[in-house]
Amino acid sequence: MLDTTTSLQEEVQTPANTPNMQVEIAGIKMKNPLTVGSGTFGHHGRYNQFFPVETMGALVPKTIRNYKWPGNPEPRVHEVPAGLHSSVGIPSNDWDTFINNDALILQSFELPVIQSIIGRTEDEYVEMVEKCSELGIFAGIELNLSCPNLKQGGLDFGYDPVAAERLVKRARQATELPIVAKLAPDFSSLVSVAKAVEGAGANAIALVNAPRAMCIDYRTRRPIIGNKIGALSGTAIKPMAVYMVWQLYRSVDIPLFGMGGVTDYRDVIEFMAAGARSVAFGTINYVDPMALPRALQDLQQYLVNEGIDDVNDLVGCAHD
Ligand SMILES: Cc1cc2nc3c(=O)[nH]c(=O)nc-3n(C[C@H](O)[C@H](O)[C@H](O)COP(=O)(O)O)c2cc1C
């Protein structure tokens, strides 16, 4: 992992002139552009252990399903030189447990909460969209499209523009909340899927989810993690993720949540310059839980130092 302890606060002591840090994405007002990648920032309520959750602009909790699911067999994570190889399998409680526990905690937070959901079929997604909408506590719903479509041959919804469009259309009819479509990093279908979900009524796109990956133990000559196939996240995927944000900024008009290997304020600037209006911290939360609040301070200081009075001015600036 990279040394993430570099802090602009240590280098520059100029008092902040308070540049505007607020962003609006998919109609969701965030007091700053920083958020977390679903599944990487504690769940079942363990949010405030390291810093007040309201420090960030919005919270995206762990993806939930409409049924209880234990997740994948262990081991589920394996550290690799520049990131994390994992296959957690989205363990989930049933809906009643969710509303009697997590939902109460999420409701008590004073920031927008964008709940991530997943399903194996369109119907499962739509049921969760409806249930989450009816709760009345969420600012938006993120559709985690990295799930095999069981009724259409098992290809992930997020790899198939037709399936993604149908799903988002049905989700659109099921809620008035902003819909964020979270895409898998698939080079060949990325733009067509993005255009399809935009056309179907998604209000924003989040990218990237972690690409598929595998690690094999040379001693046993067998895959290391329990599910055999997993995903790769962390620093290793950052240039790929920045490219994809760049590509979609040019391809669609809806705003982007960017993520993939973000560790500090410099990465936040990189993603925003590529076109992201909001940037999520993911795997770094396992390594350095204070990375996000430090990046927020450093980002603010960077804007002051550069004479930029609105963080929104960073969005897409690399395209000029
Ligand atoms: C252990 C782990 C669990 C994750 N769980 C979810 C999840 O439940 N839902 C989801 O949409 N993405 C999930 N992700 C993907 C992240 O939200 C993020 O999109 C991805 O890891 C890329 O960002 P990063 O490189 O900063 O981690 C998970 C990633 C990791 C490493």
Ligand as a Chemical Component Dictionary entry (heavy atoms), coordinates in Angstrom:
data_LIG
# 
_chem_comp.id                   LIG 
_chem_comp.type                 NON-POLYMER 
_chem_comp.pdbx_formal_charge   0 
_chem_comp.three_letter_code    LIG 
# 
loop_
_chem_comp_atom.comp_id 
_chem_comp_atom.atom_id 
_chem_comp_atom.alt_atom_id 
_chem_comp_atom.type_symbol 
_chem_comp_atom.charge 
_chem_comp_atom.model_Cartn_x 
_chem_comp_atom.model_Cartn_y 
_chem_comp_atom.model_Cartn_z 
_chem_comp_atom.pdbx_ordinal 
LIG C1  C1  C 0 -14.220 -5.642 0.785  1  
LIG C2  C2  C 0 -15.022 -4.890 -0.224 2  
LIG C3  C3  C 0 -16.411 -4.929 -0.190 3  
LIG C4  C4  C 0 -17.167 -4.246 -1.141 4  
LIG N1  N1  N 0 -18.532 -4.306 -1.071 5  
LIG C5  C5  C 0 -19.263 -3.633 -1.999 6  
LIG C6  C6  C 0 -20.672 -3.617 -1.911 7  
LIG O1  O1  O 0 -21.283 -4.198 -1.009 8  
LIG N2  N2  N 0 -21.356 -2.936 -2.865 9  
LIG C7  C7  C 0 -20.737 -2.238 -3.877 10 
LIG O2  O2  O 0 -21.406 -1.636 -4.716 11 
LIG N3  N3  N 0 -19.387 -2.215 -3.963 12 
LIG C8  C8  C 0 -18.640 -2.886 -3.041 13 
LIG N4  N4  N 0 -17.280 -2.835 -3.102 14 
LIG C9  C9  C 0 -16.640 -2.039 -4.173 15 
LIG C10 C10 C 0 -16.264 -0.629 -3.674 16 
LIG O3  O3  O 0 -17.390 0.100  -3.244 17 
LIG C11 C11 C 0 -15.533 0.162  -4.767 18 
LIG O4  O4  O 0 -16.416 0.366  -5.855 19 
LIG C12 C12 C 0 -14.297 -0.539 -5.300 20 
LIG O5  O5  O 0 -13.627 -1.250 -4.284 21 
LIG C13 C13 C 0 -13.320 0.442  -5.952 22 
LIG O6  O6  O 0 -12.874 1.418  -5.028 23 
LIG P1  P1  P 0 -11.529 1.243  -4.145 24 
LIG O7  O7  O 0 -10.443 0.783  -5.080 25 
LIG O8  O8  O 0 -11.270 2.582  -3.575 26 
LIG O9  O9  O 0 -11.839 0.228  -3.108 27 
LIG C14 C14 C 0 -16.510 -3.505 -2.156 28 
LIG C15 C15 C 0 -15.111 -3.453 -2.181 29 
LIG C16 C16 C 0 -14.370 -4.129 -1.227 30 
LIG C17 C17 C 0 -12.872 -4.042 -1.280 31 
# 
loop_
_chem_comp_bond.comp_id 
_chem_comp_bond.atom_id_1 
_chem_comp_bond.atom_id_2 
_chem_comp_bond.value_order 
_chem_comp_bond.pdbx_ordinal 
LIG C1  C2  SING 1  
LIG C2  C3  SING 2  
LIG C2  C16 DOUB 3  
LIG C3  C4  DOUB 4  
LIG C4  N1  SING 5  
LIG C4  C14 SING 6  
LIG N1  C5  DOUB 7  
LIG C5  C6  SING 8  
LIG C5  C8  SING 9  
LIG C6  O1  DOUB 10 
LIG C6  N2  SING 11 
LIG N2  C7  SING 12 
LIG C7  O2  DOUB 13 
LIG C7  N3  SING 14 
LIG N3  C8  DOUB 15 
LIG C8  N4  SING 16 
LIG N4  C9  SING 17 
LIG N4  C14 SING 18 
LIG C9  C10 SING 19 
LIG C10 O3  SING 20 
LIG C10 C11 SING 21 
LIG C11 O4  SING 22 
LIG C11 C12 SING 23 
LIG C12 O5  SING 24 
LIG C12 C13 SING 25 
LIG C13 O6  SING 26 
LIG O6  P1  SING 27 
LIG P1  O7  DOUB 28 
LIG P1  O8  SING 29 
LIG P1  O9  SING 30 
LIG C14 C15 DOUB 31 
LIG C15 C16 SING 32 
LIG C16 C17 SING 33 
# 
